[in-house]
Structure formats: C-alpha cells, structure tokens
Amino acid sequence: MSRLVVRHLSQLATPQGKAARTGAAQGRISRVEDAALVCEDGRISWIGTDADFVAAHGEAPRADDVVLDGRGKTALPGFVDPHTHIPWAGYRESEFNERLKGKTYAEIAAAGGGIVSTVAATRAASVEELAAVTGERLDRMLLHGTTFCEAKTGYGLDLASERKQLAALKAAAAGHPVGVVATALPGHEVPLERRGSEAQKARYVAECCDEILPALAADGARFVDVFCEHGVFDLAESRRILEAGKAVGLAPRLHADELTPLGGARLAAEVGALSADHLLFAQPDGIHAMAKAGVVATLLPGTSVFLRMNRYAPAREMVSAGVAVALGTDCNPGSSYTESLPAVAFFATIGMGLTVEEALTAMTLNAAASVGEAARRGSLEPGKAADVVLVDGRNLEHLVYHYGVNTVTDVVVAGSPVVRDGRRVRA
C-alpha cells in the first residue's frame, strides 16, 4: 500500500496529547528541525528528523511512495475550525459599509437587516443552491489549511428550513476533504413571525425543544447551540433549549457573553457544555466555573475586528485560570466573513495577546477538543489522523508573522495530498 512521505522540512511544530491543553501547557509546542514524517493508512506512522528517516527507512523512496518536498516549509497539524455558520444564502456587504458610515447593528436590524435578512435569503434558497455555496466555502477553508470544521444551522428558524440547511451542509460535505460536524442552532434568533408577544416567543422556544431539535438530531446533527444574550434568549430559555438538545443526544455548546455579561459562561459550566463561544464579556466567576467544568473557550477575534467592537475576549485571563482556549473563524455573512483560520490567529496574537504557540494549539488540538475530536486529530503524532498543513516559512512563527497572505502551500487529509502548491487537487 502506498504511503505519503514528507522530507526535508525546515521545521515540524505541533502540540501533543489527546485532550485540550490548559495553562502553561497550551504554549508548549514540540518542534523538530530538519524534519520528516510518514503517513500510512490515513494516519501518521512516523515523525523525526530527516537524518533519522534515512537511518530508519533508507534514502531511496519505495516504488509506491508519494513524496512531498518540504524544503523551506513548516509542517503543522491540520487546522480545526470549531465555530462556523457556513450553510447560508445571501450576502450583507452593504451592512458592512453602513456600519463604517456610522449606523449601529441595531439600526440596521430595525431596517430589516441583520440575521433576519439572512434568514429570508436562506429560506428562499433551494437545497442545491445552499449546498453549492457551502461547498465553495469549504473549498476556501481547505486552501487556508482547515481540514475539519464545525458548522451550524440557525438561518432557517423553522422546522423545514433548519432541516434544509442541515441537508445542504451534509450534501456539501459528502466526499469533501474537509471533515464536517453539524450543530443544531434554531436558537440563533427569534424569527419575525414569533416576535409579536412573549407568548409567541415562548411558542418558538417550545418548537425548538419539541420539534426542531429532535428532527435535526435524527438528521445527523451532533451538537446543540443557542445565542444566550439580552434581547435574544435569556438564561432560562437558553438552559431549556440546551437541556432539550441533550435529551435527544446533542452535546451542548453556546454563544455566551458576547455583547453583555449575562452569565453564559456560568451556564456553559452548569450544563456541561463542550464549548462556550465569543465570551467578550465573560466575568471572573464564569471563567473559573468553565475551568472547573472543563469547558473550552472558543474565541472569535475576527468578529471583534469585523464589528469594530474595540474589545476582545480576555484570553490571557482564561489561560491563567486554566481554561482551554480555542480559536474559530465564526464564518458568517454579517459579523465575520472569512474562512481563514490563519487570519484569525493574527488577530488572536495582536488583539488578545496569545503567543504564536498558544494560537497554534488553539486552532488545532484545543479546537479539536471543543468538537470532541482531540483523541483523533489536532496534533502530529503517530496514530492520529494524517491531516497535515505545510506553511511557506522556516518555522512556526511564519504562520502569524507573514500576515495578510495565504502561506499555506500544501494540505494533506487522511494521508492524501488535497492541496499542492496552493491549488486544490481533485481525484
């Protein structure tokens, strides 16, 4: 059987382990200079120096070897994006410019923009149309080094449309190199038709719990999420939705403390969530509760920049408190339209104060932990999935140091090259 061999790497850099890294360990990266690695049967089988490779395997390749030349490049684990909203239709570029001209998010929403605008476009799109644009986003993610991602519904907000979003996501992911796990997010916003009164809103919460979540669980979603925020779903409503998801087998995660210090971080700890996301206004008690409960903090600094919030999640406080920090793009049409985790890593270092080593762990092993995949992926170690990214640069620092361009040259998924010299390889 053929194997993949990567030779003459300037450096190989990776976190290590099968669980999220916390505290000082988040910044501990194994580096091998002048490295080589071998992939067989979809998994990493050997890592070491190039000289050790020659000693163990010989200089000449086997007849069926696929060999990549890593000269001048650094090998990293395939990136894991733990927070995206990629199955949507319609764009909101005009809103971006309106914010630059002084309009607030609330003013734009009151004029018919915001999430409800995307809901209208997504409801009007066919499954095929949604699958096509979702596939394009997966392609761009792959070219920027993402090999596994989480993706949410939440632009349907009724049973038929939420199921359509999930069906489109599954269709786009079928056969695609980027692995995808689905999150049910009917609790993303209250739909327009359920905003007439508190009774109407309560009816929608009941629909989420009794109809939509069971259907999405049956259709293959793995997680349940909710936008826990003033004016959207309060703590009690969020808890009810998350517990209903748990009852049908969906693991909880949630949008927490993004715009106000509501207490979503504490709620995440109380319901046993895998991840609490955004967390710009997380308070010390919530951070410590997350650390104690083992909740991953999935931080989304691209959203802070995109919305010009002049505020970031307190990443340094989280690391110090023992919270595992992950990074995601939050790829969506209204508040963070990017598929590039390296771009997010730049914001995480400059804006939130993470080191380059901490950022790498956050977008690989810790991100994998936040979606229940750390035992299988997120680091370059024998036995783990052979998902590998080659970056144009002599060491890990170039991932962030050379910003504003795509430094990813090659991507390997399950031991097979799927991006070569910056271009998608199709079977």
C-alpha positions, 0 to 999 in steps of 0.5 A: 500500500502506498504511503505519503512521505514528507522530507526535508522540512525546515521545521515540524511544530505541533502540540501533543496529547489527546485532550485540550491543553490548559495553562502553561501547557497550551504554549508548549509546542514540540518542534523538530528541525530538519524534519520528516514524517510518514503517513500510512493508512490515513494516519501518521506512522512516523515523525523525526528528523530527516537524518533519522528517516534515512537511518530508519527507512533508507534514502531511496523512496519505495516504488509506491511512495508519494513524496512531498518536498518540504524544503523551506516549509513548516509542517503543522497539524491540520487546522480545526475550525470549531465555530462556523455558520457556513450553510447560508444564502445571501450576502450583507456587504452593504451592512458592512459599509453602513456600519463604517458610515456610522449606523449601529447593528441595531439600526440596521436590524430595525431596517430589516437587516441583520440575521433576519435578512439572512434568514429570508435569503436562506429560506428562499434558497433551494437545497442545491443552491445552499449546498453549492455555496457551502461547498465553495466555502469549504473549498476556501477553508481547505486552501487556508489549511482547515481540514475539519470544521464545525458548522451550524444551522440557525438561518432557517428558524423553522422546522423545514428550513433548519432541516434544509440547511442541515441537508445542504451542509451534509450534501456539501460535505459528502466526499469533501476533504474537509471533515464536517460536524453539524450543530443544531442552532434554531436558537440563533434568533427569534424569527419575525413571525414569533416576535409579536408577544412573549407568548409567541416567543415562548411558542418558538422556544417550545418548537425548538425543544419539541420539534426542531431539535429532535428532527435535526438530531435524527438528521445527523446533527451532533451538537446543540447551540443557542445565542444566550444574550439580552434581547435574544434568549435569556438564561432560562430559555437558553438552559431549556433549549440546551437541556432539550438538545441533550435529551435527544443526544446533542452535546451542548455548546453556546454563544455566551457573553458576547455583547453583555455579561449575562452569565453564559459562561456560568451556564456553559459550566452548569450544563456541561457544555463542550464549548462556550463561544465569543465570551467578550464579556465573560466575568471572573466567576464564569471563567473559573466555573468553565475551568472547573467544568472543563469547558473550552473557550472558543474565541472569535477575534475576527468578529471583534475586528469585523464589528469594530467592537474595540474589545476582545475576549480576555484570553490571557485571563482564561489561560491563567485560570486554566481554561482551554482556549480555542480559536474559530473563524465564526464564518458568517455573512454579517459579523465575520466573513472569512474562512481563514483560520490563519487570519484569525490567529493574527488577530488572536496574537495582536488583539488578545495577546496569545503567543504564536504557540498558544494560537497554534494549539488553539486552532488545532488540538484545543479546537479539536477538543471543543468538537470532541475530536482531540483523541483523533486529530489536532496534533502530529503524532503517530496514530492520529489522523494524517491531516497535515498543513505545510506553511511557506516559512522556516518555522512556526512563527511564519504562520502569524508573522507573514500576515495578510497572505495565504502561506499555506502551500500544501494540505494533506487529509487522511494521508492524501495530498488535497492541496499542492502548491496552493491549488486544490487537487481533485481525484 
